[in-house]
Amino acid sequence: MRDFDMLVIGSGPGGQKAAIAAAKLGRRVAVVDRPDMVGGVSIHTGTIPSKTLREAVLYLTGLTQRDMYGQSYRLKEDITVADLTARTQHVVSREVDVIRNQLSRNHVSLFAGTGRFVDDHTVAVTEANGNEQLLTAEHIVIATGTRPARPAAVEFDGRTIMDSDNVLNLERVPRSMVIVGAGVIGMEYASMFAALGSKITVVEKRSSMLDFGDVEVIESLKYHLRDLAVTFRFGETVAAVERHPRGTLTVLESGKKIPADTVMYSAGRQGLTDELELDKAGLSADPRGRIKVDENYRTEVPHIYAVGDVIGFPALAATSMEQGRTAAYHAFGEPVHPMHDLQPIGIYTIPEISFIGRTEDQLTEDCVPFEVGISRYRELARGQIIGDSHGMLKLLVSPDDRKLLGVHCFGTGATELIHIGQSVMGCGGTVDYLVDAVFNYPTLAESYKVAALDATNKIRQIDQLKD
């Protein structure tokens, strides 16, 4: 008999949920992870610390209160890295404690160390002191996550030239920063440091940023970032980064030179599979360290599963959790519904963005007719109360069956508000539900009713012309 029914390598969101789901089914489960990384990258260097840092920035800078108290309003004049990390460290330590408690009360064994395959049922766990033990399991789940991808030609030192994992270790808030890459992580940190007063320059080889989002929303974000003195260099590629005694000099292929205190690369992610010795289990990874899986998250070896960022898109903590649960249920023959196609995307920039469903461009390309309903926070009492005059909610509605085709939100609480639209879309509801529903007043949720009325009034005008 094997030591365990399921062995999970990695304790991030996907690994946690796989382990706990299997334990709830009465199986013997173990998790392997480094003692300083319980909770995975998500807890220590990714989702949780970056979002906590964002909250600290918003609070200490008083940015969201300036519409009411003036553009010079600031809670603390000289904000230090210690001010920012105090809150982050508190939240991270509490979250690690919560995860350890969840694993313990579900009788999941936690082994401290790094894992590597010996064969397709056996994993060797190497502890910090070099000791090694072998664990066997009927099913194995790979949930090792990712690390920031680092271009080979760049000499990273973690202080002046760094990746997103090093940001939390900064000695001081930089006066200026070059961010290479205008993806989600790059734009989140660009907005945070811009809010702190750093002069930010974003270099992106593509002609635009976040092109999977709604054009109007992304343009609104770009406008607000420029208002925070962010400079964008689109269509530009970094040729070299030079380190000097008084800072860095980023040289672009076009010949431009950008001086700054620090440079942060946000050039995608690399799967943490290098040390797993996948070949001994009959597996392999692509050049980005990602493992191929089927719709049930099984790898090429049927009893080995992979979940989370290590399998690639969408690489979100929320989807990783569902992947872990689904994998565990499938492994033990427990019925499980496939993950819903409708998945919300949340981007924690300042202001934040969230959306679900299709964009105007996608609908236009697919020749799907739609009507747009918009609500602006400045027209809502709650928007005035919280001082957010730029937020907006956009509904894309089918004029034929009146169902929601997409919901796009920009501004305070966007990542929370989006779930109302998700629920209506997921249940097959129509825009009429939002028209007839009674929302608490004053709330930002009321924006759904305003946008729904806007869309239905436009549809009615078209229908009246036909009569």
C-alpha positions in Angstrom: 0.0 0.0 0.0 1.2 3.5 -0.8 2.1 6.0 1.9 -0.7 8.3 0.7 -3.7 8.3 -1.6 -2.7 11.7 -2.9 0.6 13.7 -2.7 0.5 17.4 -3.6 3.8 19.1 -4.6 3.2 22.8 -3.8 0.9 24.5 -1.3 -0.3 27.5 -3.3 -4.1 28.0 -4.1 -4.3 25.0 -6.4 -2.3 22.7 -4.2 -4.2 23.7 -1.1 -7.6 23.1 -2.6 -6.6 19.8 -4.2 -5.3 18.5 -0.8 -8.3 19.7 1.2 -10.8 18.4 -1.3 -9.1 14.9 -1.3 -9.0 15.0 2.6 -12.8 15.8 2.7 -13.3 12.7 0.6 -11.7 10.7 3.4 -8.4 10.1 1.6 -4.8 10.1 3.1 -3.2 13.3 1.8 0.2 14.9 2.0 1.6 18.3 0.8 5.2 19.0 0.1 6.6 22.6 0.2 9.5 24.6 1.5 8.9 25.7 5.1 9.3 29.4 4.1 6.8 29.1 1.2 3.7 27.5 2.8 0.8 29.1 0.9 3.0 29.3 -2.3 4.0 32.2 -4.4 0.5 33.6 -4.1 0.9 34.3 -0.4 4.6 35.3 -0.3 5.5 37.2 -3.4 2.4 37.4 -5.6 -1.3 38.0 -5.2 -1.6 38.6 -1.4 1.4 40.9 -0.8 0.9 42.9 -4.0 -2.8 43.5 -3.2 -2.0 44.4 0.4 0.7 46.8 -0.8 -1.9 48.4 -3.0 -4.2 49.0 0.0 -1.4 50.4 2.0 -0.5 52.8 -0.9 -4.1 54.0 -1.2 -4.5 54.5 2.6 -1.1 56.3 3.2 -1.2 58.5 0.1 -4.8 59.5 0.6 -5.2 59.3 -3.2 -8.9 58.4 -3.3 -9.8 61.3 -1.0 -8.2 64.1 -3.1 -11.4 64.9 -5.0 -12.9 66.0 -1.7 -9.9 67.3 0.3 -7.7 68.7 -2.5 -4.9 67.4 -4.7 -2.3 68.0 -2.0 -4.1 65.8 0.6 -1.8 63.1 1.9 -2.1 61.0 5.1 1.6 60.7 5.6 4.1 63.0 3.9 7.2 60.8 3.9 6.1 57.3 3.2 8.8 54.7 3.7 9.1 51.1 2.6 8.7 50.1 6.3 5.3 51.8 6.3 4.2 49.8 3.3 5.7 46.4 4.3 4.4 46.5 7.9 0.8 45.8 6.6 2.0 43.3 4.1 4.0 41.2 6.6 1.1 41.2 9.0 -1.4 39.9 6.3 1.1 37.3 5.0 1.8 35.9 8.4 -1.9 35.7 9.2 -2.7 34.0 5.9 0.1 31.4 6.4 -1.3 30.6 9.8 -4.8 30.2 8.3 -3.5 27.8 5.7 -1.5 25.7 8.2 -4.6 25.5 10.3 -6.8 24.4 7.4 -4.3 21.6 6.5 -4.0 20.5 10.1 -7.7 20.3 10.9 -8.3 18.3 7.7 -5.5 15.9 8.7 -3.3 16.7 5.7 0.4 15.9 6.4 2.7 18.8 5.6 6.3 17.9 4.7 8.8 20.7 4.7 11.3 20.5 1.8 11.5 20.4 -1.9 10.2 17.5 -4.0 11.5 15.6 -7.0 10.3 12.5 -8.8 12.0 9.2 -8.3 9.4 7.4 -10.4 5.8 8.0 -11.3 4.5 7.1 -7.9 7.4 8.2 -5.7 8.7 11.6 -4.7 11.9 12.3 -2.8 11.6 15.2 -0.3 14.8 17.0 0.5 14.7 18.9 3.8 16.7 22.1 4.5 19.4 20.1 6.4 19.9 17.9 3.4 18.1 14.9 4.8 15.9 13.0 2.3 12.9 10.8 2.6 10.8 9.0 0.0 7.0 9.3 -0.2 4.8 7.2 -2.4 1.2 8.0 -3.5 -1.5 6.6 -5.7 -2.1 10.0 -7.2 0.2 13.0 -7.4 -0.7 16.6 -8.1 1.9 19.1 -9.4 1.1 22.6 -8.1 4.5 24.2 -8.0 3.5 27.6 -9.5 5.8 30.0 -11.4 8.6 32.5 -10.9 9.2 35.7 -12.9 10.8 35.1 -16.2 14.3 36.7 -16.4 15.9 37.6 -19.8 19.3 36.0 -19.9 21.1 39.1 -21.1 20.0 41.2 -18.1 22.1 41.2 -14.9 19.6 41.2 -12.0 20.8 42.2 -8.6 17.4 42.4 -6.8 17.9 46.1 -5.8 18.5 48.3 -8.8 17.6 45.8 -11.5 14.8 43.5 -10.3 11.8 41.4 -11.1 8.3 41.6 -9.5 9.4 39.2 -6.6 12.1 41.7 -5.5 9.8 44.7 -5.3 8.8 43.9 -1.7 12.5 44.0 -0.7 13.2 47.6 -1.9 15.2 49.6 0.7 13.3 52.8 -0.1 10.6 54.1 -2.4 12.4 55.0 -5.6 12.2 58.5 -7.0 12.1 57.0 -10.5 11.5 53.6 -12.0 11.5 52.0 -15.5 9.0 49.1 -15.8 9.7 46.8 -18.7 6.4 45.1 -19.8 2.9 46.5 -19.7 1.2 43.3 -18.7 -1.1 42.9 -15.6 1.7 42.8 -13.0 3.7 45.6 -14.7 0.7 47.9 -14.7 -0.3 47.1 -11.2 3.1 48.1 -9.8 3.3 51.1 -12.2 0.1 52.5 -10.7 1.2 51.8 -7.1 4.6 53.5 -7.4 3.1 56.4 -9.4 0.6 56.9 -6.6 3.6 57.1 -4.2 5.1 59.8 -6.3 7.7 57.9 -8.2 8.3 59.0 -11.8 7.4 55.9 -13.8 8.3 55.0 -17.4 6.7 51.9 -18.9 8.4 50.3 -21.9 6.3 47.9 -24.0 7.3 46.3 -27.3 3.6 46.0 -28.3 1.7 49.0 -29.6 -0.8 48.9 -26.7 -1.4 47.4 -23.2 -3.8 45.0 -21.7 -5.4 44.4 -25.2 -7.6 41.6 -23.9 -9.7 44.3 -22.0 -12.3 46.8 -23.2 -10.7 49.5 -25.2 -12.7 52.3 -23.4 -11.8 51.0 -20.0 -8.1 50.5 -20.9 -8.0 54.0 -22.3 -9.5 55.4 -19.1 -6.8 53.6 -17.1 -4.1 55.0 -19.4 -5.5 58.5 -18.9 -5.4 58.2 -15.1 -1.9 56.8 -15.1 -0.7 59.6 -17.3 -2.4 62.0 -14.8 -0.1 60.4 -12.2 2.9 61.3 -14.4 3.4 57.8 -15.9 5.2 57.9 -19.3 4.5 55.2 -21.8 6.9 54.0 -24.5 5.0 51.7 -26.7 6.5 49.9 -29.7 9.9 50.1 -27.9 12.4 47.3 -27.0 15.1 47.4 -24.4 18.6 47.0 -25.9 20.5 47.2 -22.6 20.3 48.2 -19.0 23.4 49.8 -17.5 24.1 50.0 -13.8 25.8 53.2 -12.6 26.8 54.5 -9.1 23.8 56.9 -9.1 21.2 54.6 -10.7 20.4 52.9 -13.9 20.3 53.8 -17.6 17.9 51.9 -19.8 18.9 52.1 -23.5 16.2 51.4 -26.0 16.8 50.0 -29.5 15.5 53.3 -30.9 18.4 55.1 -29.2 16.4 56.6 -26.4 18.0 56.6 -23.0 16.0 56.6 -19.7 17.7 57.3 -16.4 16.1 55.9 -13.3 16.8 54.7 -9.7 15.6 51.2 -10.5 14.4 49.0 -13.3 11.7 46.3 -12.9 11.2 43.6 -15.4 7.7 42.2 -15.8 8.3 39.8 -18.7 5.9 36.9 -18.0 6.3 33.9 -15.8 8.3 30.7 -15.9 7.0 27.4 -14.5 8.8 26.0 -11.4 9.5 22.6 -12.9 13.3 22.6 -13.3 14.1 20.6 -10.2 11.2 18.2 -10.3 13.0 15.7 -12.6 9.8 15.2 -14.6 11.5 12.7 -17.0 11.7 10.1 -14.2 7.9 10.2 -14.0 7.5 10.1 -17.8 6.6 13.8 -18.1 8.1 16.9 -19.7 7.5 20.7 -19.7 7.6 23.2 -22.5 10.3 25.9 -22.8 8.3 28.1 -20.3 8.2 25.3 -17.8 4.5 24.6 -18.3 3.0 21.1 -18.2 0.3 20.0 -20.6 -2.9 18.7 -19.1 -6.4 17.5 -20.4 -9.8 18.9 -19.4 -9.6 17.0 -16.1 -6.1 18.4 -15.4 -4.4 15.0 -15.9 -1.0 15.0 -17.4 0.3 12.5 -20.0 0.7 10.1 -17.0 -3.0 9.5 -16.0 -2.5 9.3 -12.2 -0.4 12.5 -12.2 -2.3 15.8 -12.3 -1.1 19.4 -12.7 -2.9 22.6 -11.6 -2.4 26.3 -11.2 0.1 28.6 -12.9 2.3 25.7 -13.9 -0.2 24.7 -16.6 -0.4 28.2 -18.0 -3.4 30.3 -18.9 -5.4 31.8 -17.2 -2.9 31.5 -14.3 -5.1 33.1 -11.7 -5.4 32.2 -8.0 -9.2 31.9 -8.3 -9.1 29.5 -11.3 -6.2 27.6 -9.7 -8.4 26.8 -6.7 -11.1 25.3 -8.9 -8.6 23.4 -10.9 -7.2 21.8 -7.7 -10.6 20.8 -6.4 -11.6 19.4 -9.8 -8.4 17.4 -10.1 -8.9 15.8 -6.7 -12.5 14.9 -7.4 -11.6 13.4 -10.7 -8.8 11.4 -9.2 -11.2 9.7 -6.7 -14.2 9.3 -9.0 -16.2 12.1 -7.3 -18.8 13.8 -9.7 -17.7 17.3 -10.5 -19.1 20.0 -12.8 -16.5 21.4 -15.3 -15.4 24.9 -14.6 -17.8 27.5 -16.0 -16.6 29.3 -19.2 -17.6 32.6 -17.6 -14.6 33.6 -15.4 -14.1 37.1 -14.1 -10.8 38.9 -14.6 -9.6 41.3 -12.0 -6.7 43.8 -12.5 -5.7 45.5 -9.3 -4.3 48.7 -10.8 -5.2 52.1 -9.4 -8.1 52.4 -10.3 -9.0 48.7 -10.5 -10.5 47.0 -13.5 -12.7 43.9 -13.7 -14.6 42.3 -16.5 -16.4 39.1 -17.6 -17.7 38.0 -21.0 -16.8 39.5 -24.3 -15.6 43.0 -25.3 -17.1 45.3 -27.9 -14.3 44.5 -30.3 -14.8 40.8 -29.9 -18.5 41.1 -30.5 -18.0 43.3 -33.5 -15.4 40.9 -35.0 -17.9 38.0 -34.5 -20.7 40.0 -36.1 -22.8 39.8 -32.9 -25.2 42.7 -32.5 -25.2 44.4 -29.1 -26.3 47.5 -27.3 -24.2 49.4 -24.7 -25.5 50.6 -21.3 -23.2 52.8 -19.2 -23.4 54.1 -15.7 -20.8 56.6 -14.4 -19.9 56.7 -10.7 -20.2 60.5 -10.7 -23.9 60.2 -11.3 -24.4 57.9 -8.3 -24.8 59.2 -4.8 -22.4 56.6 -3.5 -19.8 57.7 -6.1 -20.0 61.2 -4.7 -19.8 60.0 -1.1 -16.6 58.0 -1.7 -15.1 60.7 -4.0 -14.8 58.5 -7.1 -15.9 60.6 -10.0 -14.2 58.6 -12.8 -15.5 55.1 -12.2 -17.9 53.5 -14.7 -19.8 50.3 -15.4 -20.6 49.1 -18.9 -23.1 46.4 -19.9 -23.1 44.8 -23.4 -26.6 43.6 -24.1 -28.0 41.4 -26.9 -31.0 43.3 -28.4 -32.4 40.0 -29.6 -32.8 38.0 -26.4 -31.8 40.8 -24.0 -29.1 38.7 -22.3 -25.8 40.1 -21.0 -22.9 39.5 -23.4 -20.3 41.3 -21.3 -19.8 43.4 -18.2 -16.9 45.8 -17.8 -16.1 47.8 -14.7 -13.5 50.5 -13.9 -13.1 52.2 -10.6 -13.6 51.6 -6.8 -14.8 48.1 -6.0 -14.7 46.9 -9.6 -13.5 43.4 -8.7 -16.4 43.1 -6.2 -19.1 44.6 -8.4 -18.3 42.2 -11.3 -19.8 39.3 -9.5 -23.3 40.7 -9.8 -23.0 40.6 -13.6 -21.3 37.2 -13.4 -24.3 35.8 -11.4 -26.9 37.2 -13.9 -24.9 35.9 -16.9 -24.2 32.5 -15.3 -27.9 31.9 -14.6 -28.9 33.0 -18.1 -30.7 36.1 -16.8 -31.6 39.1 -18.9 -31.0 42.9 -18.6 -34.7 43.1 -17.5 -33.8 41.5 -14.2 -31.4 44.3 -13.5 -34.1 46.9 -14.5 -36.7 45.4 -12.2 -34.3 44.6 -9.3 -34.2 46.9 -6.2 -30.6 47.7 -5.1 -29.6 49.2 -1.8 -29.2 53.0 -1.9 -26.8 54.6 -1.9 -24.4 51.9 -3.3 -22.1 51.3 -6.3 -24.2 48.2 -7.1 -26.9 50.6 -8.2 -24.8 51.2 -11.3 -26.2 48.0 -12.7 -29.7 49.4 -12.7 -28.6 52.7 -14.2 -26.6 50.9 -17.0 -29.5 48.4 -17.6 -32.0 51.3 -18.0 -29.5 53.0 -20.4 -29.3 49.9 -22.5 -33.0 49.1 -22.6 -33.9 52.7 -23.5 -31.6 52.4 -26.5 -33.1 49.1 -27.5 -36.6 50.6 -27.1 -35.8 53.5 -29.4 -34.7 51.1 -32.1 -37.8 48.9 -31.7 -40.0 52.0 -31.9 -38.5 53.0 -35.3 -39.4 49.6 -36.6 -43.1 50.0 -35.6 
